[in-house]
Amino acid sequence: MLYALLLILFLLIPAGSVPAADHDKEADKPAPEVPQRAASIEQALQGMRNQGSIFLRTSYAIEQMGYDSNLFNDEEDEIGTFTMTLAPELMVLLPVGAHQLFQASGKLGLVFFSESPPGNYLNAFGGVSYDLYRKRVHFSLGDYYVRDRRRFNTEFDQRILMTSNEANTVLAVRVANRVETGLNYRLNTIRYDSGSEMEDQPGLSLSEALDRDDYTAGWRSRFDFSSLAIGQFDLNRADYRFMMPSNIRESFEWSATAGVEIDEQAVISGLAQIGYTIFEGTEVEGQDFSGFLWNAAVTWQMSQRFHLLLESRRDRVFSTYAENIYFLNELYQPTIRVHLRELTWFGLGYTWSNSTYPVEDVNIGTPEDPLFVAREDDITGPVLTFQHQTGKLAGHTWTMGLEARYLTRESNAVNGYERFFVYLSFQVEQ
């Protein structure tokens, strides 16, 4: 059965390249990201089942099983629906000798809704990679595929189909006992559903606005401060080439990012990154951006029972709205978690998300006496979470979780809404 599933996943992967889209934390669960590179073959094989010459990890999950009170974020005609996603996942590793490692992974998402639209559909995620470990040199080559229908960021009220590929290569050299440096190159190919019309630009489809190829080349250095803390510095140049020949949204970006990742065994743990970016929307006046962007999810273990989780990010996201190439999205979410056991906890938090646009094209005056301002959206609301995970039982790890949110949106350009959803999830991993 496992080998048949792997074959299906390989057939789903096109002969192209692969990326991840922008995700709305207040909407659907993010798609799987490109897995982190393991420092050695031994590290990559940890927790895997040995089946002769190959190593396996399988999981079976029911995700986002619950109720959504406002499926399309509509202010007046709210549609409530039951939803559920069945998600089998498989990872296969094949070490060849002492220095080479081949990896294949895949996940299906069978999504069910009690209301149509959107009806039922199949999401798919897959990837293949090759790693070569030679003394101080690590070479990695991978291709990752995503076919996903979701709200990709706070600008979307509908679930939109997107397919994407990310082909990347990394060459890293350990120049000292605790210092690794190297080069990377990545090609993202992103395609959206061509039938999705944009309300504010009649006659123009989403694919005509956002289909693009992203080319990123960069340099990365990694510092092992201790057994618990790893620092990283990145310098990247990205070129965004949109598919429409007449589209003036073609642009490029320079970014420098520094961050630290601290193991969960420490009192303060998690990931914190901050970077400075220079973005230029070529040939478009007032569409350049320079400033700080960040991403952080940090946990403070105040005591054995009480943990404080702080999540925050600031992204520059490509936009489909009117004359704007992009918008800035900021998210802040503090959460208090009460741990009944190490892997069993309740969490209560509050989320605030703000999106701001660079172009003043929203008329809050009258047609006779216009007053233009920039669009601004706010999404706020409480968040309740729960997780329970068992230890190994008969070679399986069982995890059960719950997430409930009550969200409201206020905007000076589009409709506001109120939305409540509660999702249960179950996962078995072996």
Salt bridges, closest charged atoms under 4 A:
ASP28 OD1 - ARG159 NH2 3.00
GLU63 OE2 - LYS29 NZ 3.48
GLU63 OE2 - LYS107 NZ 2.86
ASP68 OD2 - ARG419 NH2 2.81
ASP131 OD2 - HIS138 NE2 2.77
ASP148 OD2 - ARG150 NE 2.26
ASP157 OD2 - ARG409 NH2 3.01
GLU180 OE1 - ARG37 NH2 3.62
GLU180 OE2 - ARG174 NH2 3.93
ASP213 OD1 - ARG191 NH2 3.34
ASP214 OD1 - ARG212 NE 3.14
ASP224 OD2 - ARG174 NH1 3.49
ASP224 OD1 - ARG222 NE 3.39
ASP234 OD2 - ARG220 NE 2.58
ASP239 OD1 - ARG237 NH2 2.96
GLU253 OE1 - ARG316 NH2 2.92
GLU311 OE1 - LYS25 NZ 3.13
ASP315 OD2 - ARG313 NE 3.27
GLU330 OE2 - ARG314 NE 3.18
ASP377 OD2 - ARG375 NH2 2.68
GLU403 OE2 - ARG405 NE 2.49
GLU429 OE2 - ARG57 NE 3.78
